[in-house]
Amino acid sequence: MRILHVTQASFAGVLSSSTAIARAQAEVPGVEVTYAWSPRTVSPAPDQIQQMVGPRVRVVRLSRSPRLGVPALGARLPGLIARGDFDVVHLHSSFAGMLGRIAALIAGRRSTVVYSPHSFAFDRPDTSRARRIAYRSLERLGARISSAIIACSPSEQAVARSAIPDARTAILTNAVDARSLAQERRAAQEERTPGVQDGTHEGAPDAPRLRVAHIGRIASQKRPDLFGRIAERFVGGAARAAEAPAGAEGADAPRFTWLGEGDRSLLPPSVEVTGWLTPAQLHRELARTDIVLFTSAAEGMPVSLLEAQAMGIPIVGSRVTGIADLVDDGRTGLLFTTEDEGHEALRHLLGSPEQRRALGRTAAREVAADFDLDGLAERSFTAYTSLGLPVTTTKGIR
């Protein structure tokens, strides 16, 4: 069986999700996988993408210039699809989803196409109503070519079914290496001052400040302005003393860090920015984080949240598509709708080490049970089959 994965969103969660699927599939005997991508300004180097998919996956770089990334999808995909004789063409993100379906139509291979939006553009409240209407119209147009959609989460599937009448849907949830992430978290805890991570010595003179982080590209979808406003309420001027965690008189405000890169002007100076991180660097930074404040406007199913939960890090997340699938309010994290609710949830959790531990432990157990990499390839084949694609892993590599 031959599978082609295509994406132009070669960064952050889409990159992590699509490369994980490709890598898992390529480890199955009789399956040959090609990964085609176009760069964006924040994409990692080609050798890093090859490392993410593994040595068994053939990587095709469709463009050398980020400026030509989208045109390259339209120009090169029809030939790639026609020559490759692929059994499945799996498109990731909206640009690849539209242009890839058109390319498959031109190549006479539209019956092989499935599309994973990784968060529909029309489902984002950070965009104008006119744009959302336009994006929804484009998604409906694309569904006329191929209506097979693989959602990352139940809530994303519900959005697809509601907004795209022709949609035939399946779910393939994202997955992470839960065991290695948990081990990395334990190693990071051992490096910190004894007693700090479990909350028994918070407020001691030598205790490091608690760290609150967001993860991903600094862009409007992630609502960095909301993250920044909540951060400023803790670290700004007179609010420092007023917002100190309960039971920690005089404690410093937490450190607010953005793990990623993008438009830094969208964040206030009080928020530290790490810049682009390789997966290994991101995991090291994440392992030293106490709480993840995830303010995104919409998601498919964020890999970064799965990684944080696998590490036992509690989440304060916005109550939107993709996040609400992972955060069970009061059980595996806390959800909020308004800025005030987000601020209060974070303030409460900063002052409650016991609840941080409880939320983190429950989340880690559930990620290990339901979202581990084991079985990812088989789950992807099941999704393909449910959408009518002829999937067999015994055909052999041609």
Sequence and secondary structure as in RCSB ss.txt:
>XXXX:A:sequence
MRILHVTQASFAGVLSSSTAIARAQAEVPGVEVTYAWSPRTVSPAPDQIQQMVGPRVRVVRLSRSPRLGVPALGA
RLPGLIARGDFDVVHLHSSFAGMLGRIAALIAGRRSTVVYSPHSFAFDRPDTSRARRIAYRSLERLGARISSAII
ACSPSEQAVARSAIPDARTAILTNAVDARSLAQERRAAQEERTPGVQDGTHEGAPDAPRLRVAHIGRIASQKRPD
LFGRIAERFVGGAARAAEAPAGAEGADAPRFTWLGEGDRSLLPPSVEVTGWLTPAQLHRELARTDIVLFTSAAEG
MPVSLLEAQAMGIPIVGSRVTGIADLVDDGRTGLLFTTEDEGHEALRHLLGSPEQRRALGRTAAREVAADFDLDG
LAERSFTAYTSLGLPVTTTKGIR
>XXXX:A:secstr
 EEEEEES  SHHHHHHHHHHHHHHHTSTT EEEEEE   TT   HHHHHHHH TTSEEEE  SSGGGHHHHHHH
HHHHHHHHHT SEEEEESHHHHHHHHHHHHHTT GGGEEEE SS GGG TTS HHHHHHHHHHHHHHHHH  EEE
ESSHHHHHHHHHH TT EEEE    B HHHHHHHHHHHHHHS TTTTTTTTTT TT    EEEEES BSGGG HH
HHHHHHHHHHSTTHHHHTS TT TT    EEEEES B GGGS TTEEE  S  HHHHHHHHHT SEEEE  S  S
  HHHHHHHHTT  EEEESSTTTTTT  BTTTEEEESSHHHHHHHHHHHHT HHHHHHHHHHHHHHHHHHSBSTT
HHHHHHHHHHHTT    S S   
